[in-house]
Each structure stands twice: as structure tokens, then as C-alpha cells.
């Protein structure tokens, strides 16, 4: 059966169609936050089959398969790639209303020209045709990036990484910027058992003995310098429980020393350390002109049995419901009062927080930097039609949607760039409906400017994509 993905998919009025076909679909992509492999970009990898490029590491699909009663050997276990693909094909017809249904068929059509509904009957032929194409140069990793007109890829990297592959790509002069993003979560998680071993890695990476909190902060600063020298434009923080505790450097240092000596910390000591450290990092980011991304409110590793069996990031995270407004205000204000607040993007996994984030962002704007602090795109459990529309309506209701930096993939799959198409169709339909309903002027030049800004220009400017970086 032919798919439902037509040229005008999700475009329900003439203005939306014109905005998408004349403007949005032709724009390059700035994918400023993802979990793509820089090694696979450097190697220009060809994936062996659809399971390898589509299902490996994709916890969105794993959750759907589990919800459909598929047993774990067919998801993360030892079944063959073909058997896993067939299990996914069995699941797909049950996904009406889930963005995975749309993404699956957008990707089959866009990358492989396969205009068929995926189900158990069509799966064998789709498997053969897609795998045939995946073996060709036209679907190598670099070819996919070029096909999608990707200009910038923001990977996610630990501060102790040597960035060897990023350096190789830059030295090669690869046309697409593959930029590391500074993700120091392990350096803030002082309560975790692995904290001290991570500090040892920082010692090796920075070349500084980690005998004191001053040395720890200096080590982080050296790694910020190193990342900046190699094209970093952004930091990223995953924060399950937001913290803010007014504190001093001496209190943070005492907590650091106590933990390095193997002692447990009180909740207050933990928050003191995290608060002071993040404020220091924010200062460094501001000095470099980086963007600070805060991903807030996931509730991670809910299923202990499965965490013990297959580890983290396997589809057992969900939405947290802790309050964040007061602590977020404290953090941002503590940076801003010293003129040390970097450009900041706020995401919450709980859509309940959209109004809070949009309103909080409006408190900390700055002359010359449109949307300096802003609520980032609908994230993870929210990147579906309703979630994206609700998020953008909130931005418009409370702030300035015209300064929104748009979509990201947050993905490990090189086929996920079709999510930008998905977002762009939804955006054009929203703006088009407002114009058709008389809520905004039907001024095509102005509407096209909104589309171009939100889909490309704002992110390019916000992340300084055009700035050239010397390779050292």
C-alpha cells in the first residue's frame, strides 16, 4: 500500500503550502544538539542494514516495541538484525498518533524512495531494497549529511574527550562543521559513585593534579579552552533535579574535598557544590560566547531490573514532575547579576513547564542578542505535532516566536534529519493557519522571514556558525 506522505503532508491551507514549498524545504540545516558519532562521519560509514542505522540505540523505537509486547531479545538482545527489523515492522501499524509512525514513513520515502506502508507483509521487500541502497555511496554518512544540506552538527562530548576525530575533520577541511559540545554532567554529579574516577580522568586530560577544588575548577577551565580551540559553540547539561543553593567557594571546596576523601555528602552540600560549579562554568561559557543548554526534568532509569540488565539510555526514562521555577530563577539571576550569564536555551521534559520556561526567559534578555535566553524546542516526549504546536504557541503568547532557534534532532541516527522536515511542515502550517484565520497579516514576505529565521538564520547566528575556527 502506498504511503500517506504526500507533497502537502501536514499542510492544511494554501499559505502553509506556499511557505513550505517556496521557503522552508530549501533551507540548510543547523542541527545544534544531537548524539551522532563523529567517528562515523570521519569514516564516511555505510551501514550494513536498516536495523543498524534505524534501530540500534533508538530508545524511542525500543519503548514502542516493548509496549507492543515484543520480547527483549528482539529489541536489545541476541536476535538477528533481520528478526529485529521484522519485530519493528510488526509494531509500526500500531503507532497511529505517535510521531514514530510519521518519522518511519518520512525516512523510507525521503532516503530510499520507498513509497510503501511498513508492516509485516511489506517488510521483506523493504528490507532488501533499503539494504541494497545503504551499500551504495549515495547513502554513506557524509552523503546523507550533504543530501540534507546540513551545515552544522553539534555532537555531545565529555570534557575529558581528546576530540581527536573533531580535529581530523577540521584538518581535512570537511565542508560541514562538526562541532563538539561540552557536556560536564559527570563533573557535577558529585553524589554519584563514579564521580571520583571521573575527576581522575579530568586530571589526566588537563594535566593538573586534582588535589583541591581550585585545581578542579582550573581543570574544567582548561578543558573549556581546549574545546573552544576545536570549534565548540555550546555546552549542554542534563539535569534531572534542578538545584540552587546560595553558597561560597569555601563551602563548595569543602564538599569537594569531603567527597574525594570517600565520604557521603548531605543534600545541602551536594547542592552547594553543584551550584557554585555551574555558576563558574556559566562564567566561562559567557566569556567564550558559547550557548549554555539546560535539559531539565527527566526521571531516569525507572526500571531497576532492566537497568541492571542492559544499562542506561535504553528506553526506561520518563517525565519528571519536580518544580523548578524558584531554583531556575536563582541560577540565572546569580549569573546575570555579575554579567556572567551566557546565551541560554532551556528545555523541560515536562510540557507543564513550557509557560514557566518562556516566562523565565523573558526576565533575562540582553541588548544586541535577540532571544538571549529562550525556551528550546519541544523535547523528547514532546516532539510530536501537538507538543511542537503547543510549545510554539506558548513562545508566541509569552515571548517572541520570531527569535526561536528552531528544531534539533537529539538523535543517534543519521536518518533523523527528516525531523527537521517534520518540524518545518508543522511550523508552516501553524503560521499559515494564523494568516488564513486573520490572526496575523497575510504578508508573504513577512511570513517567509519568520520561516527562514526560525528554521535557519536564528540558530546560525545564535551558535556563531559562520565564525571560522583555526585548527591547533
Secondary structure, DSSP 8 states (H G I E B T S, - for coil): ---S--TTTT--SHHHHHHHHHTGGGS-EEE-S----HHHHHHT---SSHHHHHTTT-HHHHHHHHHTT--GGGTTSSS-HHHHHHHHHHHHTT-TTSHHHHHHHHHHHHHH---S--SHHHHHHHHHHHHHHHTSGGGSHHHHHHHTTEEEEE--B-TT---HHHHHHHHHT-SSEEE-EE--HHHH-TTSTTHHHHHHHHHHHHT---SSHHHHHHHHHHHHHHHHHTT--EEEEEESS-------HHHHHHHHHHHHTT----HHHHHHHHHHHHHHHHHHHHHHT-EEEEEE-EE----HHHHHHH-SSSS--EE-----HHHHHHHHHHHHTTT---EEEEEESSGGGHHHHHHHHTTS-BTTBTTSEEE----GGG-SHHHHHHHHHHHHHHS-GGG--------S-TTTTHHHHHHHHHHHHHHHHHHHTTSS---HHHHHHHHHIIIIIHHHHHTTTT------
